[in-house]
Amino acid sequence: MIFFGVSVDLFSDGTMVGTGSTVAVGLGLLLALGQVPSDVPEGFATIANFRRAGVRRWTRLLLSAAFAVPIFLGATLGYWLMRDAPELYKLLLLTFTAGVLSTLVVEELVPEAVEEVPEHPLSSLAFVGGFALFALISAYLETG
């Protein structure tokens, strides 16, 4: 079930990257680069769970490699299904994905993080700063 859940998440990430690539190659690249910081820790945590469950090393390595499949499948499907779609549909799909991810962060991850780690005075600033940095990089790639 863990592998399936992570695969669904990676598939949606790939779909977002593929769809973003149909709008602009720079947007697709930006979305892909934006997913790396979130997907790497998720992969490490998943493999750590498999290790704790006693899954053999060779099987864990195969599972790690298999995580590339949903990403590439999602990116390929997102690109081919949305490449000839009207711009409005592309942007609606990207907006929906961004909304789902933002909701997940605000409703699930932020409260969970606050429970585990004492709040630092700069934590809210760092959270908003991350979004601002993402917007600045996006604007830079758009004009570059």
ChimeraX attribute file (.defattr): number of C-alpha atoms within 10 A of each C-alpha:
attribute: neighborCount
match mode: 1-to-1
recipient: residues
	/A:1	6
	/A:2	10
	/A:3	16
	/A:4	11
	/A:5	10
	/A:6	17
	/A:7	18
	/A:8	15
	/A:9	17
	/A:10	24
	/A:11	23
	/A:12	19
	/A:13	25
	/A:14	28
	/A:15	27
	/A:16	28
	/A:17	29
	/A:18	30
	/A:19	31
	/A:20	27
	/A:21	23
	/A:22	21
	/A:23	17
	/A:24	13
	/A:25	16
	/A:26	18
	/A:27	20
	/A:28	21
	/A:29	17
	/A:30	18
	/A:31	21
	/A:32	19
	/A:33	12
	/A:34	14
	/A:35	16
	/A:36	11
	/A:37	10
	/A:38	10
	/A:39	15
	/A:40	11
	/A:41	11
	/A:42	15
	/A:43	16
	/A:44	12
	/A:45	12
	/A:46	18
	/A:47	20
	/A:48	14
	/A:49	13
	/A:50	18
	/A:51	14
	/A:52	9
	/A:53	9
	/A:54	10
	/A:55	13
	/A:56	10
	/A:57	12
	/A:58	9
	/A:59	12
	/A:60	17
	/A:61	11
	/A:62	10
	/A:63	16
	/A:64	15
	/A:65	10
	/A:66	13
	/A:67	18
	/A:68	14
	/A:69	14
	/A:70	21
	/A:71	23
	/A:72	18
	/A:73	17
	/A:74	23
	/A:75	26
	/A:76	17
	/A:77	18
	/A:78	25
	/A:79	23
	/A:80	14
	/A:81	15
	/A:82	21
	/A:83	17
	/A:84	10
	/A:85	12
	/A:86	9
	/A:87	12
	/A:88	9
	/A:89	12
	/A:90	23
	/A:91	14
	/A:92	11
	/A:93	17
	/A:94	18
	/A:95	13
	/A:96	13
	/A:97	16
	/A:98	13
	/A:99	12
	/A:100	11
	/A:101	12
	/A:102	13
	/A:103	12
	/A:104	12
	/A:105	13
	/A:106	11
	/A:107	10
	/A:108	11
	/A:109	12
	/A:110	12
	/A:111	11
	/A:112	12
	/A:113	11
	/A:114	12
	/A:115	9
	/A:116	8
	/A:117	8
	/A:118	9
	/A:119	11
	/A:120	10
	/A:121	8
	/A:122	8
	/A:123	12
	/A:124	11
	/A:125	10
	/A:126	12
	/A:127	11
	/A:128	10
	/A:129	12
	/A:130	12
	/A:131	10
	/A:132	12
	/A:133	11
	/A:134	14
	/A:135	12
	/A:136	12
	/A:137	11
	/A:138	17
	/A:139	12
	/A:140	11
	/A:141	15
	/A:142	12
	/A:143	7
	/A:144	7
